[in-house]
Amino acid sequence: MHSSVSDGPASWYRASVAVELESCRPLQGETRADVCVIGGGVTGCSTALHLAERGYSVVLLEAGDIGHGASGRSGGQILPGLGTDITTVQQALGLPRAREVWEMSREAVRLTAELVERHAIPCELAWGYLHAAVKPRHVKELEAFREQMSRDYDYDALEWLEGDALREHVVTEAYPAALYDREGGHLHPLNYTLGLARAAQRAGVSLHPRSAALEVQRGRPATVVTEQGRVTADFVVLATNAYQAGLIPELSGRIMRAANYMIATAPMSEDQAAQVLPKNDALSDANFVLDYYRLSADRRLIYGGEVSYDGREPPRLKERMDAKIARLFPVLKGVPIEYRWGGDVAITLNRAPDFGRLGDNLYYAQGYSGHGMALAGLAGKLMAEAISGQSERFDVFSAMPHRQFPGGRALRKPLLVLATNFYKLRDRL
Ligand SMILES: Cc1cc2nc3c(=O)[nH]c(=O)nc-3n(C[C@H](O)[C@H](O)[C@H](O)COP(=O)(O)OP(=O)(O)OC[C@H]3O[C@@H](n4cnc5c(N)ncnc54)[C@H](O)[C@@H]3O)c2cc1C
């Protein structure tokens, strides 16, 4: 079994928690609910919150603590779009449907901001995002992307930056050009997730941390079994993403689990911050195995990148991260890395998110392929709509075709490693 990075070193996010949940305990004994949500990340907390607001009784089971998975460990970038190119969606569903998907991905970003405001979540939400070219090839790709988005998707929020205009946003010589997206932004992902969980509690949801679902007995009602209890519910929502570990084998075969790594430096001075990201944007580069970063409110550089497929930290991770940061921002020489941690992403074969239902009462949303911080919030809202009988919007996503990784569990990993190594090689060209 995949050794979980969740047991690794504590993240800076855990060290800077600003949201206190109302008291909650592991599930004990039998309970009944309209809906049992499995997983306490953004997908699960948003689903629970939106269902409770619609009057459903909801029990949420989380194997660790709330935000234990990717949602509490991520880069915190809140971006429109998907983990895949919108062209992939267009080819599968046609332009009109792809436009709906794109518009809903923008809605996901607005929803994040609304939830933060409505529930007064202290998560440092800030706006501005740079998608930066590293190679001349990327410059052409970004130009083509901007043109496509304006022409086919009426998306005109992208601004072309190069030279001095680019250095007003990010002070480095590393990027020949970038697209600035004013609709993208960033936040403290763990505080955001905990804020959603607290809002869900206040709306009446029973949260149970340290209550792993061990078995889902399907049927109507369904029963979800934990070590010390069981929940009988009319609907089950699977919101376990990369951390599912085979609970529903039909679904775990459609995602590949991969670890991604992050560091946080010590806080830098105001002057140093002004020589890194003076406008406090988030940034990710255009490599396939991408690097991404942003500043925290206390001016730490929160930097992510590097993958692993066996849950083991890549060798010399800290040194490699140090070297990357020194190359991008020599001004940060002497600012030490204080925290490093990892988290798991769920990748689908086509990198589009995998939403759907099994039978008529088990809903799932998974496989955000590293791009789910905003979309997971909307996924929760769409699943609440679908369970309430309004499934049109959910079904725009669920129409996206998905396949099992070829070769089943045994071959899934080697195939993805091969594919990723190919792209890593391309990233170097
Ligand atoms: C290092 C890293 C950086 C990232 N950066 C970004 C970014 O900058 N922007 C972006 O858009 N996306 C990013 N992502 C992806 C994003 O974090 C995810 O797409 C998103 O958080 C998925 O949310 P989720 O709730 O579906 O899954 P998760 O947050 O992973 O939650 C799933 C939860 O289910 C629980 N669980 C699993 N099995 C069980 C069980 N049997 N019973 C009970 N509970 C169970 C887990 O413990 C976990 O807490 C990043 C991911 C990682 C790992």
PDBQT file of the ligand as one rigid body, heavy atoms in Angstrom, charges set to zero:
ROOT
HETATM    1  C1  LIG A 501       1.220  19.724  -2.247  1.00  0.00    +0.000 C 
HETATM    2  C2  LIG A 501      -0.030  20.047  -2.995  1.00  0.00    +0.000 A 
HETATM    3  C3  LIG A 501      -0.165  21.291  -3.579  1.00  0.00    +0.000 A 
HETATM    4  C4  LIG A 501      -1.349  21.625  -4.256  1.00  0.00    +0.000 A 
HETATM    5  N1  LIG A 501      -1.497  22.893  -4.722  1.00  0.00    +0.000 NA
HETATM    6  C5  LIG A 501      -2.660  23.257  -5.290  1.00  0.00    +0.000 A 
HETATM    7  C6  LIG A 501      -2.884  24.606  -5.658  1.00  0.00    +0.000 A 
HETATM    8  O1  LIG A 501      -2.053  25.478  -5.412  1.00  0.00    +0.000 OA
HETATM    9  N2  LIG A 501      -4.054  24.922  -6.282  1.00  0.00    +0.000 N 
HETATM   10  C7  LIG A 501      -5.002  23.969  -6.544  1.00  0.00    +0.000 A 
HETATM   11  O2  LIG A 501      -6.027  24.297  -7.142  1.00  0.00    +0.000 OA
HETATM   12  N3  LIG A 501      -4.842  22.690  -6.151  1.00  0.00    +0.000 NA
HETATM   13  C8  LIG A 501      -3.706  22.320  -5.524  1.00  0.00    +0.000 A 
HETATM   14  N4  LIG A 501      -3.546  21.036  -5.094  1.00  0.00    +0.000 N 
HETATM   15  C9  LIG A 501      -4.671  20.092  -5.267  1.00  0.00    +0.000 C 
HETATM   16  C10 LIG A 501      -5.765  20.366  -4.241  1.00  0.00    +0.000 C 
HETATM   17  O3  LIG A 501      -5.200  20.490  -2.968  1.00  0.00    +0.000 OA
HETATM   18  C11 LIG A 501      -6.787  19.229  -4.278  1.00  0.00    +0.000 C 
HETATM   19  O4  LIG A 501      -7.283  19.085  -5.588  1.00  0.00    +0.000 OA
HETATM   20  C12 LIG A 501      -7.982  19.468  -3.351  1.00  0.00    +0.000 C 
HETATM   21  O5  LIG A 501      -7.555  19.875  -2.082  1.00  0.00    +0.000 OA
HETATM   22  C13 LIG A 501      -8.830  18.212  -3.264  1.00  0.00    +0.000 C 
HETATM   23  O6  LIG A 501      -9.724  18.341  -2.178  1.00  0.00    +0.000 OA
HETATM   24  P1  LIG A 501     -10.506  17.074  -1.659  1.00  0.00    +0.000 P 
HETATM   25  O7  LIG A 501     -11.331  17.521  -0.531  1.00  0.00    +0.000 OA
HETATM   26  O8  LIG A 501     -11.194  16.418  -2.804  1.00  0.00    +0.000 OA
HETATM   27  O9  LIG A 501      -9.378  16.053  -1.200  1.00  0.00    +0.000 OA
HETATM   28  P2  LIG A 501      -8.482  16.043   0.132  1.00  0.00    +0.000 P 
HETATM   29  O10 LIG A 501      -8.247  17.397   0.645  1.00  0.00    +0.000 OA
HETATM   30  O11 LIG A 501      -7.299  15.192  -0.147  1.00  0.00    +0.000 OA
HETATM   31  O12 LIG A 501      -9.424  15.346   1.190  1.00  0.00    +0.000 OA
HETATM   32  C14 LIG A 501      -9.711  13.979   1.182  1.00  0.00    +0.000 C 
HETATM   33  C15 LIG A 501      -9.896  13.577   2.623  1.00  0.00    +0.000 C 
HETATM   34  O13 LIG A 501     -10.486  12.291   2.690  1.00  0.00    +0.000 OA
HETATM   35  C16 LIG A 501      -9.981  11.661   3.850  1.00  0.00    +0.000 C 
HETATM   36  N5  LIG A 501     -10.215  10.216   3.705  1.00  0.00    +0.000 N 
HETATM   37  C17 LIG A 501      -9.646   9.370   2.816  1.00  0.00    +0.000 A 
HETATM   38  N6  LIG A 501     -10.126   8.130   2.975  1.00  0.00    +0.000 NA
HETATM   39  C18 LIG A 501     -11.015   8.194   3.976  1.00  0.00    +0.000 A 
HETATM   40  C19 LIG A 501     -11.854   7.233   4.609  1.00  0.00    +0.000 A 
HETATM   41  N7  LIG A 501     -11.846   5.939   4.240  1.00  0.00    +0.000 N 
HETATM   42  N8  LIG A 501     -12.668   7.634   5.614  1.00  0.00    +0.000 NA
HETATM   43  C20 LIG A 501     -12.686   8.941   6.009  1.00  0.00    +0.000 A 
HETATM   44  N9  LIG A 501     -11.908   9.881   5.438  1.00  0.00    +0.000 NA
HETATM   45  C21 LIG A 501     -11.084   9.519   4.431  1.00  0.00    +0.000 A 
HETATM   46  C22 LIG A 501      -8.521  12.048   3.865  1.00  0.00    +0.000 C 
HETATM   47  O14 LIG A 501      -7.946  11.886   5.143  1.00  0.00    +0.000 OA
HETATM   48  C23 LIG A 501      -8.590  13.483   3.401  1.00  0.00    +0.000 C 
HETATM   49  O15 LIG A 501      -8.605  14.408   4.471  1.00  0.00    +0.000 OA
HETATM   50  C24 LIG A 501      -2.395  20.665  -4.403  1.00  0.00    +0.000 A 
HETATM   51  C25 LIG A 501      -2.263  19.417  -3.816  1.00  0.00    +0.000 A 
HETATM   52  C26 LIG A 501      -1.092  19.101  -3.112  1.00  0.00    +0.000 A 
HETATM   53  C27 LIG A 501      -0.981  17.764  -2.470  1.00  0.00    +0.000 C 
ENDROOT
TORSDOF 0
